[in-house]
Amino acid sequence: MRGLLAAALAAALLACAHAGDDVIAVSGQEHLDELIAKHPFLVAEFYAPWCGHCKQLEPEWAKAAAALKGHNPEVVLVKVDVSAEENEGLKSKYSITGFPTIKIFRGDASQPSAYEGPHEEEGIVNYLKKQAGPAYKKLESGEAVAAAREAAEGALLLAYVASDASEEFKTFAEVAEALRNDLDFGYVTDHSLVEECKGGDCASPFVVIYKKGESDVPRYEGKFKADQLKTWAVAKSLPLVIRFGPPSQMKAVQKAFEGSLPRLVAMAPEDGVSDELMEQLSQASKASNDLAVILATETEGKRIIDYYGAKPAGKVTLLLDDPEAKAKYLKRDVKPSDVPEFVRDLQEGALAKWMKSEEVPATNDEPVRVVVGTTFEEEVFKSGKDVFIEIYAPRCGHCVKLKPTWDELGKEFQADGSVVIAKMDGTINDVPTDQMVVRGFPTLYFVTADGQVKKYEGGRSKEELAKFVRENCTKCGKAKPAEAEDDVEAEAEEAAEEEKKDEL
């Protein structure tokens, strides 16, 4: 018995060793480039040896690599230790900020796509098999169309094109490749296979989206251009109204916030979600080609309500967030029947922009000046001074650690009227400029008196911060306090008197 157990253990260890051998360890940019050029479908795990999630993934990654060995088309799994000196450049090139990060390369080292699948063997294998195959299927019977609709995880985009050689087909294929992670794609060259075409002629190209659990079938009616079709497909593949909170809806929420889609967020108390409100929100979703509609109740949707800082206070509130225009619009205490008017006013440019902002402080004479959303433009860009601003979060550990140093920096430059050391709470105030990107806290920016913006990424000691200010300021040290100016004038007058005496 003991011998059998030993043999079984040895076999298991050997199998594990072989599985690990199927994952290629990458050593530097040149090595990765060679592998990508050699293998048309390569999946790279970027990891750190100390990361607990990476340790959990390692055996699953190895088993998945072994299971995918010999798959047609070929699927190659590699791993990149970003803590290794030779891989430091890969970490920055691919913006690896968390671990593990998995990216898919399809023959081009410069354009990887995100891996959005599971982290266990079976899920990894199934996800990558689907990703390695074509982004779309040709459906040649009614049964095939029905099966594709049933098999789609969330939504199926079905296109009718005149032929596989048409320009419309090329556009469809381009969109399918770009959005293969978001929805399923199928196409037909016989319009009678499309249910919505029965009983009438459908001109090529004709595109519809079928969504699980919804009877609404959006039809594309815009110009057949890839960018426009992509925007429409992303918006229309989402549920008509996404509910913030339920796990089944969170992937749709994530998709709504990933791109440049405008987002209509309805914030409501738990007892304020009426059938009429849901119907009006659904109609707004149907009527727009590029609008994601989200419902957030004050309990389930607290995170998104806090994120926007809209404070609905027990009333239904509508907020339209347009990332591309970098603008938000707000309407409080609305009735369901107000929804179409709100959307119409927005389209007609009749709404005033709204900004998340604290109240302007009553007094603001500390060494570090407090900036809020509504005073940002005036205080930072139009002050006529050099401004060094910290955008922080009150509960951020790094921000708490920096606070005494930032206060000392404020005191050091307080007497110099040409430099302002400032701060703004980035959790409750919007940064109303696209010249400053805030992805974490604290974020430090220096804005010169003439409006040049420089991000600070140096050390956080008072000496390093002060040195940066002196090296980049345009006026510091040149503006003298009023008392100093009086002294200079007095000295000049005395010198003039002495000259007169000499002349006499």
Secondary structure, 3 states (H helix, E strand, C coil): CHHHHHHHHHHHHHHHHHHHHCCEECCCHHHHHHHHHHCCCEEEEEECCCCHHHHHHHHHHHHHHHHHCCCCCCCEEEEEECCCHHHHHHHHHCCCCCCCEEEEECCCCCCCEECCCCCCHHHHHHHHHHHHCCCCEECCCHHHHHHHHHHCCCEEEEEECCCCCCHHHHHHHHHHHHCCCCCEEEEECCHHHCHHHCCCCCCCCEEEEEECCCCCCCECCCCCCHHHHHHHHHHHHCCCCEECCCHHHHHHHHHHHHCCCCEEEEEECHHHCCHHHHHHHHHHHHHCCCCEEEEEECCCCHHHHHHHCCCCCCCCEEEEEECCCCEEEEECCCCCCHHHHHHHHHHCCCCCCECCCCCCCCCCCCCEEECCHHHHHHHHHCCCCEEEEEEECCCCHHHHHHHHHHHHHHHHHCCCCCEEEEEEECCCCCCCCCCCCCCCCCEEEEECCCCCEEEECCCCCHHHHHHHHHHHCCCCCCCCCHHHHHHHHHHHHHHHHHHHHHHC
